Amino acid sequence: MPEPTTQPEPDRPRSAESPRSRSAVRSLLRLWPYVRPVRMRLVAATVVAVVAACMGLLIPLALKWLVDGPVADQDPSGVWLGGGIVLLLGLAEAVLFGLRRWLVARPLAGVEAGMRADLYRHLQRLPIAFHDRWPSGQLLSRGTTDLQILRMFLAFPLVFLLVNTVTILIGFGILFDQAWTLGLVLLLPIVPLVILCAVFEGRYAVKSRLAQDQAGDLATVVEESVLGVRIIKAFGRHRSQELAFHGQAGELRGTELRKAALLSDIWALIMTLPEFAIGAALVVGVMQVADGGLSAGTLVAFLTTALALRWPVESMGFLIAISNEAATAADRFFEAMDAPETDPAGRDAEPSQDGLRFEGVRFRYPDAPPDSPDLLHGIDLHVRPGETMAVVGATGCGKTTLTALVPRLHNITGGRITLDGADIAALPRQRLRELVAVAFEEPTLFSATVRENVAMGAGVDEPTEADILRALDIAQCGFVHDLPQGLDTQVGEQGLSLSGGQRQRLALARAVVGRPGFLVLDDPLSALDVHTEALVEAALREVLAASTAVVVAHRPSTVMLADRVALLAEGRITAVGTHGELLRDSAAYRHLMAGAA
């Protein structure tokens, strides 16, 4: 169980390109492979929205005809006709906008689901080193909040940035056709608005990236607090965790308020400048009507058109803000997706029944200081086919790391590891997982049934009921039959509804259910009592006899399961032999076993 943390904000991976220098358009264009399958729906939705906007622009022209015609001629039937036309245009506009929403709702929900599935699939294939560097909350926020932002962008801003641009161009064409002098008056705020929007975009992008990163950090704090709730309660750390949460939440709140301040500033300017322009056009238009240079109907149509263009103009700031957030979300999504997978496209070697070999293996963690020595260096070890090799050593010498290299949870720094002659670096991941099964000292169970947790160890082939019962029997998991629903009992998140020994036995059952050719056991019996340990060891001997196994051992009873023992010290294998041979020939081994006993 992860312990709660109150440390300062962790280092998190950043985009190589800062928000100020990166192109929002280039970031959003990377979404094209996901959008491509629904492009026709998006194009249709855009066309429908443009037609709907044009319906709105026809209403002022209908009003011009109504004022200069039936109203000026005092023709009641014409007034009713004009009112009916305006009503029909309004209804058509509403229906078309509803059709636009229907066209994009379901396809874009599918786009979001596809991106989320791709992200999850990719994260499952990334090496452990990647997950060691990335806080889980950052990955969680990328798979939820960021993808929701992208779906909202595709459904609304993407369409309306184009629709509003077309509407503004058509609208100004109508305005200049009606009264070009008044049209020039309305164009006066365009230049300052463009400059203000460019400045706003750069500043808002920085705040948007910061807010989304801080939301990921906050999710990490919440997740750690929930998973570590037993530690928090046991040590009375409620206050410190609350302070950590409020600190992160306060930072996020401050960033969101600064974003809101930027948005309010640009919104105020975008709304105010066009209002001044419309007021100036009204004054000039009234003077022209008074002089007889402009008809009243034309002025009404002009002002109505100008008012109809208010929303397309005023919404540009809002649309630019959402587009910047979407670009940031796309950057964050592709930061994770761009992390390279390590699964080679190699082919299986011809089986040679050579067992497991370590040849000059070196390893250091990617985040280790450059001047620090390798954790493991010059590891040479041969586990013969069908043999069980125990690995012993002092705490922190690298035993668990050594076993994690076999299923390629970590990639070696140098040398090579072979399984029956096949280099694991050249084996496809799926094939490697079929060959090697693991059981960790700290078992992880999932929010699923006992049956489903055990069946995970069988790989792609679904195990039979007999296979599952056999594995449970080997791991001495008879307790599962006393659970409320037996094998169909939900074990709860992390399996915390079970004891530590029960979780460890279920993890062992998961490791042996698929009858693996190679078995890696990292001190799998540490949480068991002496009696249960003896029963599990007796049952394990049958499994180990049919597998090539590496067992990390801390107790003499576990060592006795092995055919031979390897002593790991200072990053090297310093002695290999049977338990009796090492007791006779190795003082370091005798000292280690004396302490373990």
N, C-alpha and C positions, 0 to 999 in steps of 0.2 A: 504494500500500500504506500503510495507516495506521501511523504510528509508535507505538511503545509509549509508554505514559504512566505516570508515577509521581506525578502531581499528586494533590492532596487530592481527596476524594470530590466528584464533580461535582454541581452543582445539578440536581435532577430535579423534574419536575412533581409537585405534591402535590394531594391532594384538598382542595377548599375547606372541607371539613368534617373536623374533627379526629376521631380515633378515640374521644375521650371524649364528643364531642357528637353524633356520628352515631348513628343508630338501626340496630342490627344487623338488626332485622326489616325495616326499610324497604330496607336494602341487599339483603337476600336476596329480597325480593319482586320486585325488578327481574329476577330470573331467570325469572319466570312465562312470558314469551313462549317461552322455550326449553323449559320444562317442560310447557307446555300440551299439545303433541302426545302426550305419554306419561303424561298425568295419570291415565288410567284404570288403567294398569299400577301407578302409584304408589299409587292408592287401593286397588287389589286387594292389593298387597303389604302395605299398612298393615292392612287388614282381616285378612289371613292372619296377620300378626304378632300382632295383638290376640287372635285366636282361639288362637294358639299359647301366648301368655302366660296366657290363661285356662285352658288345659289344665294348665299348671304350677300354677295356683292350685287346681285341682280335686284335685290329689294330696293336700294336707293334709286335705281333707274325706274322701277315701277312707281316709286313715290314722286319722282320728277314728272312722269307722265300724268300721275294723279293730280298733282298741284297745278301744273300748267294746262291741263285739259279739263277734266270733270269739275274740279274745284273752281277753277277760274271761270268756267262756263256755267257754273251752278247746275250741274247735271247729276241728280241723286242716283240714277241707275248706274252712271259711270263710276260714281264714288263707291257703290257697292261692288261693282266689278273690280275696281282697283284694290279694294280691301280684300276681296276673295283671292286675287292674284298674290298679294303679299302674304296672306295666310297660307296658301298652297306652297309658296316658296319656302316659308319657314318650316312647314311640315316636312317638305322634301329634304331640307337641310338636316333636320333632326333624324329622319329615317336613315339618311346616308351615313351620318356619324355613328349611329347604332350599328349599321352594317359593317363599318370599318372596325369597330371593336370586336364584333363577332368573327371577322376574318382573321384577326391576329391572336385572339385569346388562347385557343387550344393549341395552335402550332407553336407559339412561343413558350407555353408551359412545357411542351415537348422538348424544345431547345434547352430550356433550363434543366430539365430532367436528364437530358443527354450529357450536358456539360458536367453535371454533378456526378453522373455515373462514370464518366471518363476520369474525373479528378480522383474519385474513390479508387477506381481500378489502378490508376497510375501510382497513387500513394501506397497501395498494397505491394507494388513491384519495386519501390525505391529501397535502397539499402538502409540498414539500421542507422548508419552514420548520418543520413539525411534527417531521420526522426530524432536523433540525438541533438541535432542543431536547432530544430524548429519546435517552438512551444506548441502544444496540442491546440491551444485556443486560437492560435494564428491559422492553423489548418482548418479548424472548425468554422471560423468566420469566413474563410475563403469559400468553403463548401456550402454555406448557408446565406449569410447577409450579402456577400459580394455578388453571388449569382442572382439573388433577388433584385439587386440594383441593376444588373445587366438585363434581366428580363423586363424590368420597368422601362429601361432605356429603349430597348427594341420595340416595345409596344407603344410608347408615347413620344419621347423626344426625337427618336430617329425619324419617325414619320412626320412629326409636326415641324421639325426644323426645315424640312423640304416644303411641306404644305404652306407654312407661314411665309417662307421666302417667295414661293410662287404667288401666294395671295397678295403679298405686299407689292410685287412687281405688277400683277394684273390690276390691283387697286390703284396704284399710282398711274398706270396707263389710263384708267377710267377718269381719274382726277385731272390729268393733263388734257384729256379730250374734252372735258367739260369746261375747265377754266385753267389754262396753263399758268397764268400769273399766280393764282392761289396755290397751285401745285408747287411752284417754286418756294413759296412761303413755308409749306409743309416740309420741304426738303432741307431746310436750314439746319435742323438738329442732327441730321444723319452723320456728318463727320465727327462731331464730338461724341455721339453715341458709339460709333465704331471704335474710337480711341479708348473710351471708358470700358467697353466690353473686353478689349484686348488686355488692358491692365487688370481688370477684374479676373479674367480667366487664369492668368498666371498666379495671382495671389490665392485664388480659391483652390487651385489644384494642390498647392502646398498644404493648406489646411485640410483638404479632403483626404489626402494620403495619411496625414498625421492622425486624423480622427479614426480612419479605418484600421490603422495599425494599433491605436490605443484600444479600440473595441476588441481586437484580437487578444491583446494583453489582459483585458478585463475578463474575457471568456476563460483564459487560462487560470486566473485567480479563482474564479467561480468553480471551475472543474476541479482544481486541486483541493479547494475547501470541501467540496462534496465528497470526493474520493477519500480525503483524509479526515472525515468528520469524526472518526473514532479517536484519532490522535488528538484532534482539537479538543474534544470533550475530556479525554483522559488527562491531558495536561493543563486544562483550563485556559486554552489559548484563544478563547472567543474574542477577547478585546483586540489582541494583536492582529488577528485575521480580519476583524471588522475595520481596523485602521488601514490595513493593506487594501481592502476592498474600497473603502471610501477614498483613499488616496488615488487609486486608479480611476474610480468613477469621477472624482473631482477633476482630474486632468482631462478626461474625455468630455465632461460637461463644459469646461473652459474652452476647449477646442471647438465644440459644437456652437457655443455662444459666439465665438469669434467668426465662425462660418456664417451664423445667422446675421451678425453685424455687417459682414461683407455683402451678403445677399440683400439685406435691407437697404444698404447704401446704393447699390446698383439698381435695385428695384425702384427706389425713390427717384433716382435720376432718369431712369427709362420712362417712368410714368409722368414726371414733371415736364421734361423738355417737350414731348409731343403735345401736352396740354397747352403749353405756351404757344406752340406753333398753330394749334387749332384755334386758339383765341385770337391770335394775330390774323389768321385767315378769315375768321368770322368778321372782324372789324373791317378788313379790306373788302370782303364780299358784300357786306351791308352797304358800304360806300358805293360800290359798283352798281348794286341794285338801285340805289337812290339816284344814281346818275343815268340809269337806263342802260348800262352796258352789260347787265347780267339779269336774267329772269329769276324770279323768286323760286321757281321750281328747280332751276339749275343750282341755285345756292343751297336749297334743301337737299338735293341729291348729292352735292359736293360734300356738305357737312355730314350727311348720313354715311356716305362712303368713308369719310375720314374717321368717323366714330367706329365704323365697322372694322377699320384697320387698327384700332387701338389695341385689341387683344393680341393680334399677331405680332405687333411691335413690342408691347409690354411684356409678353410672355417669353421673348427671346432671352432675357436675363435668366429666367427660371430654367428654360431649356438648356442654356449653356451651362448652368450650375449642375443640372442632372447629368449632362453629357460629360462634364469633368469628373464627376463622381463615378460614372460608368467607366471612363477611361482608366481611372485609378483602380477600380474593381477589376478591370481586364488585366492591368499590369500585375496585380496581386495574384489573380488566377493563373496567369501564364508563368509567374515566377515559380510556382509549384510545378506546373506542367512542364516547364523547361528543364527541370532537374533531370539529369540523364539516368535512365535505367541501366542496370548492369547485367542484364540477361543476355548472354552471348547467343549467337545463332549457330553454335557449333553442333556437331553430330556426335552421337554416342560412339565411344571407341569399342573395339572388339573386346568382349569380356575376357579377362585373363586370370580371374580368381587369385588376384594378388592381395586382396584385403585393403586395408587403409594405410596409406603412406604419407608422412610429412617429410619433405625433402628441402632442407635449408630454409625453412619457413621463418619469415620475419614479419612482425606486425607492430604498428604504432597507430594510435588513434588519430584521426585527421586533425583534431583540435589540440593535439599535444604541442607543447612549446618546441620550436625548431631545434633548440640545442639539447633537448632531452633525449636520452637513449631509447632505443626500441623497447617496448614492453616484452616482446618475444624476439629472440634472435638466434638463428642457427638451429632451429628445432628439427631434429632428425629422429623419426620414430616410425616403426613398422608394426602395425597390428595385423597379425596373420589372419587369413580367412577363418571365420568361426571362433576366433579368439576374443576373450574379454580382457581389455587392458584398463587397469585402474591408474588414474593420474592423481598423485598426492603432492602436497607441498604446503608451505606456510601460507597463511592468509595474505591475499594481495599479490601472490606471485604470478598470477595470470592463468590459473586453471580454467576458470569459467570462460575467459576470452579464448583460450585454446580450443575448447569444445565448440564455441560459437563459430569458429572458422570452418568447421566441417560442413554444416548446412549452408555456409556462405551468408550467415547473418552479418558478418563483417568480411570485407575483402582483404586478403593478405597484402602486405607491403612488398614482400619478396619471397622467392622460392615457389613451391607448388605443393598441392595436396591432391592425391589421386585416390579414386575408389575403383578397385579392380582394374587398375591401369588407366582409367579415364581421369584426366585433369578436371577438377571441379570447376575451374575457371572457364572451361569450354563446354560444360554441360548446360543445356537449357534448364531454366529454373524448375519447370514442371517435372522434368526427369529427375533432377536432384532431389526434389521433395518426395518423389516416389521411392527413392533409394534410401533416404535418411529420415529417421524419426528422432525427435528430441523430447526430453522431459527436463524442465528447469527446477531448480531448487525453490524458486518463488513461483508457484503455479498461477496461471491466469485462466480463469473460467469466464464464460460469456453468459449473458442474460438469455439463456436457452435451457432446454431440458437436459437432464443427465444423459439421455440417449444421444442428443445432438452434440453435446460437448465431447463425448467419447468418439462419436463417428467422425469428427473433424480430422482425426489422426489417420483415417483410411485413405486420404488423398482423393483422387477423382472417382475411384470405385466405391460405391455405396456398400458399407459392410452389412452382412447379414445379422439377424438377431443372434445367431449362434456365435458370430465373431465378437459382438459386443459383450455377450455374457461371458465368453472366455476371457476377454480382456479385463472385465470387472472382477472375475474370479482370481486371475493372476495378481491383480493389484489389491486383493483382499477388500473389495468394495461391497461386501455383503450388506452394509448399512443402507444402500440405495433401495433395497427391497422394503425397508421399513419407512421410507419417506411417504408422504401423503398419497402421491400418485405414482410411486415406484419410479421406474425409468423415465416416466413422462413428467416428473416434478421439475418445475422451474427452479434453478439454483440461485436466481437473483443476480444483480449486477456484481461482477467480480467474484461471484460464488461466495459472497460473504455470509450467506445464510448457513454455510457449512463451517466446520472447524478447519484449522490449518492442516491437520493430518488427513482429513477427508478430502480436502481440495488437492493435496499432494498425491493421494492415491488415485483420484480421478484423472489427474494429469498423467500419471504413469499408465493408467489404462488407455488413455488416448494415444500414448506413444507406442504401445504394443499392439493395438487393435489391427493395424494393417500388416502385421508380420513383416516388418522392415528387414532389409538385408543388412543395413547398418543402423546401429542404435547408439545415441549419444545421451547419456544420463548425467545430469549435473547434480550430484548429491540428492537423489530423488527421495531419500528415506529420512531426511534430517528431522522432519516433524513427527515421526512415528514413535510410539512407545516401543520398548524393547520386545514385548511379546508380538505385537503386530509386525514389527520390523523382521523378526525371525520368520513369520509366516510368509511375508512378501518375498523375502530373500529366497526361501525354499521354492516358491512358485516361479521366481525370476530365473532360476537356474535353467529351467526348461527353455525359456525364451532366449536366454543368452547363448545357449548351446547351438541355436539355429541362426545366430546373428553375429556379425562382427561388431563388437561394442567397445565404446570408450566410456568409462564411468569415473566421474570426479568423486573422490572418496575423502572423508574426513575422519571416519571411524574404522577401527580394525575390522568390525563386522562387515562393513561394506567392502573393504579391501579383500576380504576372503571370498567374495564372489568372483574375483578376477583370476585369470590364469597367470598373468604377469602384472607387474607394477612398474610404473615410470615415475621417477622422482623429479619434480620440476623445481628449480631453484635459480634465482637470478636470471630468469628469462630463457633458461636452457634446460634440456633434459640431461641431468647429471648422472643418473643411474637407471638401469632397467634390469629387472629380474623377477624371480618369484618372491613372494613375501618372505619365505625362509631365507633365500639367498641374500636379500637386502638387509634383513635383520643381522645376518652374519657378517656381511662385507661393508655396510654403509653406516657410519656413525651418525650421519645426518638423518638417515631413515629411522634408526633406532631412537634417536632423540625425538623425532616427530611422532612416532607411534607411542612412545612413552607418555608424551603430553596428551595425545588423543585418548589413550586408555584411561 
